[in-house]
Amino acid sequence: MSSRSGRPWLLVLDIAIPVALFYGLRAAGVSNVTALLISTVPALVSSVASLVRQRRADLVSTAVIFSLVGSAVIAWLGGDARILLVRGAWISLPFAGVTLWSLRHPQPLCYTFTRAVMPRRAAVMDRLYDEDPRFRLAWRRITVLWGIFSIIDAVLRVVLTYTLPLSVVPALEPIITVATIVALQVPTHVLLRRSGTIHLVFGPRRFVDQLERS
């Protein structure tokens, strides 16, 4: 459930290019801190461009910008490259808090976020959310899972960053990111499948048309 999931080239810009930049700069003799600072530029540019293109605040892009800028300033002032390497945790932990807090509201974050990135299914999702208790329960459980997994993701990043050699961590960061996203797709789809509505959210358009005509 990411605004970047429909644009694979953004994943390359945010993940592959920064890693290649870091190791390329290190091979050229650049210091760890400088290499990490430069390698954050593609993701920063991508996030700023996303905000400009959408002309509205985007939770993911805003969080990425704040984590990149904040960790860059602290790392530059303190000269600690590992602070830059745990920037992913600066996103995961606040995201976990906001996600779990959203359970206090009528519509949890995972539902509202998915609805926002799938505007063509918004009307159907709203109808299901209003009329189908199983659909509402599925999204609340999905939100709990995303919150818990985000906490685990943050803790794992911090532990690995401060226990493994610094040269290894940049290569592990994208692996953790992709693994977390992929791992969360399984319970998300299982819960929606059990509610009997997965084909209406992610399936072919004809299923949605049938519901709208009913």
C-alpha positions as CSV (number, residue, x, y, z in Angstrom):
1,M,0.0,0.0,0.0
2,S,2.4,2.6,-1.2
3,S,2.0,5.5,-3.6
4,R,5.2,4.3,-5.2
5,S,4.0,0.7,-5.8
6,G,2.5,1.6,-9.2
7,R,5.7,3.3,-10.4
8,P,8.6,0.8,-10.4
9,W,11.0,3.4,-11.6
10,L,10.5,5.3,-8.3
11,L,11.6,2.2,-6.4
12,V,14.8,2.1,-8.5
13,L,15.3,5.8,-7.8
14,D,14.7,5.4,-4.1
15,I,16.5,2.1,-3.5
16,A,18.9,0.9,-6.2
17,I,20.5,4.2,-7.2
18,P,21.4,5.3,-3.6
19,V,23.0,2.0,-2.9
20,A,25.0,2.1,-6.1
21,L,26.0,5.7,-5.3
22,F,27.2,4.9,-1.9
23,Y,29.4,1.9,-2.9
24,G,30.7,3.8,-6.0
25,L,31.7,6.8,-3.9
26,R,33.3,4.6,-1.3
27,A,35.3,2.9,-4.0
28,A,36.5,6.3,-5.1
29,G,37.8,7.1,-1.6
30,V,35.0,9.3,-0.4
31,S,34.3,9.1,3.4
32,N,31.3,7.2,4.7
33,V,29.4,10.3,5.9
34,T,29.9,12.1,2.6
35,A,29.0,9.1,0.5
36,L,25.8,8.5,2.6
37,L,24.8,12.2,2.3
38,I,25.2,12.2,-1.4
39,S,23.4,8.9,-1.8
40,T,20.3,10.4,-0.1
41,V,19.9,13.0,-2.9
42,P,17.9,10.7,-5.3
43,A,15.3,9.7,-2.7
44,L,15.0,13.4,-1.6
45,V,14.5,14.6,-5.1
46,S,11.9,11.8,-5.8
47,S,9.9,12.7,-2.6
48,V,10.0,16.5,-3.3
49,A,8.9,15.8,-6.9
50,S,6.0,13.6,-5.6
51,L,4.8,16.4,-3.4
52,V,5.0,19.0,-6.2
53,R,3.3,16.7,-8.7
54,Q,0.4,15.8,-6.4
55,R,0.1,19.4,-5.1
56,R,-0.9,18.1,-1.7
57,A,0.7,16.6,1.4
58,D,1.6,12.9,1.0
59,L,2.3,11.0,4.2
60,V,5.0,8.8,2.8
61,S,6.8,11.5,0.8
62,T,6.7,14.0,3.7
63,A,8.0,11.4,6.2
64,V,10.9,10.5,3.8
65,I,11.8,14.2,3.4
66,F,11.9,14.9,7.2
67,S,13.8,11.7,7.9
68,L,16.4,12.4,5.2
69,V,16.9,16.0,6.1
70,G,16.9,15.4,9.8
71,S,19.3,12.5,9.8
72,A,21.6,14.3,7.3
73,V,21.9,17.4,9.5
74,I,22.6,15.3,12.7
75,A,25.0,13.1,10.9
76,W,26.9,16.0,9.3
77,L,27.1,17.9,12.7
78,G,28.2,14.8,14.6
79,G,30.1,13.0,11.9
80,D,28.3,9.7,12.6
81,A,27.5,7.8,9.5
82,R,25.3,5.3,11.4
83,I,22.8,8.0,12.2
84,L,22.1,8.2,8.4
85,L,21.9,4.5,8.1
86,V,19.0,4.3,10.7
87,R,17.0,6.9,8.9
88,G,14.6,4.1,7.9
89,A,13.7,3.7,11.5
90,W,12.9,7.4,11.7
91,I,10.1,6.6,9.2
92,S,9.0,3.2,10.5
93,L,8.5,4.2,14.2
94,P,6.4,7.3,13.6
95,F,4.4,5.5,10.9
96,A,3.7,2.7,13.4
97,G,2.5,5.2,15.9
98,V,0.2,7.0,13.5
99,T,-1.1,3.7,12.1
100,L,-2.0,2.2,15.5
101,W,-3.4,5.5,16.7
102,S,-5.7,5.7,13.6
103,L,-7.6,2.7,15.1
104,R,-9.3,5.2,17.4
105,H,-10.9,6.8,14.3
106,P,-13.8,5.4,12.2
107,Q,-11.5,4.7,9.3
108,P,-8.0,3.3,10.1
109,L,-5.0,4.6,8.2
110,C,-4.4,1.6,6.0
111,Y,-8.0,1.9,4.6
112,T,-7.8,5.6,4.0
113,F,-4.3,5.3,2.4
114,T,-5.3,2.5,0.1
115,R,-8.5,4.3,-0.8
116,A,-6.4,7.4,-1.7
117,V,-4.0,5.6,-4.0
118,M,-6.9,3.7,-5.7
119,P,-9.3,6.5,-6.6
120,R,-11.2,4.4,-9.1
121,R,-12.2,1.9,-6.4
122,A,-12.9,4.6,-3.8
123,A,-16.7,4.6,-4.2
124,V,-16.9,0.8,-4.0
125,M,-14.6,0.7,-1.0
126,D,-16.7,3.4,0.8
127,R,-19.9,1.4,0.1
128,L,-18.3,-1.8,1.4
129,Y,-17.0,0.0,4.5
130,D,-20.4,1.4,5.3
131,E,-22.4,-1.8,4.7
132,D,-20.1,-4.8,5.3
133,P,-18.9,-5.5,8.9
134,R,-16.4,-8.1,7.6
135,F,-14.8,-5.5,5.3
136,R,-14.4,-3.0,8.2
137,L,-13.0,-5.7,10.5
138,A,-10.5,-6.8,7.8
139,W,-9.1,-3.3,7.4
140,R,-8.8,-2.8,11.2
141,R,-6.8,-6.1,11.4
142,I,-4.7,-5.1,8.5
143,T,-3.9,-1.8,10.2
144,V,-2.8,-3.5,13.4
145,L,-0.5,-5.8,11.4
146,W,1.1,-2.9,9.5
147,G,1.6,-1.1,12.8
148,I,3.3,-4.1,14.4
149,F,5.4,-4.9,11.4
150,S,6.6,-1.3,11.2
151,I,7.8,-1.4,14.8
152,I,9.7,-4.7,14.1
153,D,11.1,-3.1,10.9
154,A,12.4,-0.1,12.9
155,V,14.0,-2.2,15.7
156,L,15.6,-4.5,13.1
157,R,17.2,-1.5,11.3
158,V,18.6,-0.1,14.5
159,V,20.0,-3.4,15.7
160,L,21.6,-4.2,12.4
161,T,23.0,-0.7,11.9
162,Y,24.8,-0.8,15.3
163,T,26.0,-4.4,15.3
164,L,27.1,-5.0,11.7
165,P,30.1,-3.5,9.8
166,L,29.1,-0.1,8.4
167,S,30.1,-1.2,4.9
168,V,27.4,-4.0,5.0
169,V,24.4,-2.0,6.2
170,P,23.6,0.1,3.1
171,A,23.2,-3.2,1.1
172,L,20.8,-4.6,3.7
173,E,18.6,-1.6,4.0
174,P,16.8,-2.1,0.6
175,I,16.5,-5.8,1.4
176,I,14.7,-5.0,4.7
177,T,12.4,-2.5,2.9
178,V,11.4,-4.9,0.2
179,A,11.1,-7.8,2.6
180,T,8.8,-5.9,4.9
181,I,6.5,-4.7,2.1
182,V,6.3,-8.2,0.5
183,A,5.7,-9.8,3.9
184,L,2.8,-7.5,4.6
185,Q,1.1,-8.2,1.4
186,V,0.4,-11.8,2.5
187,P,-1.7,-11.1,5.6
188,T,-3.3,-8.1,3.8
189,H,-4.6,-10.2,0.9
190,V,-5.5,-13.1,3.2
191,L,-7.7,-10.9,5.4
192,L,-9.4,-9.3,2.4
193,R,-9.9,-12.7,0.8
194,R,-11.5,-14.0,4.0
195,S,-13.9,-11.1,4.0
196,G,-14.9,-12.0,0.5
197,T,-14.0,-8.6,-0.9
198,I,-10.5,-8.9,-2.3
199,H,-11.8,-9.1,-5.9
200,L,-13.6,-5.9,-5.5
201,V,-10.5,-4.0,-4.2
202,F,-7.8,-5.5,-6.3
203,G,-9.6,-7.6,-9.0
204,P,-10.7,-6.8,-12.6
205,R,-12.9,-3.8,-13.1
206,R,-15.9,-6.0,-14.1
207,F,-16.4,-7.1,-10.5
208,V,-16.6,-3.4,-9.4
209,D,-19.1,-2.7,-12.2
210,Q,-21.3,-5.6,-11.0
211,L,-21.4,-4.2,-7.5
212,E,-22.1,-0.6,-8.7
213,R,-25.1,-1.9,-10.7
214,S,-26.5,-4.0,-7.8
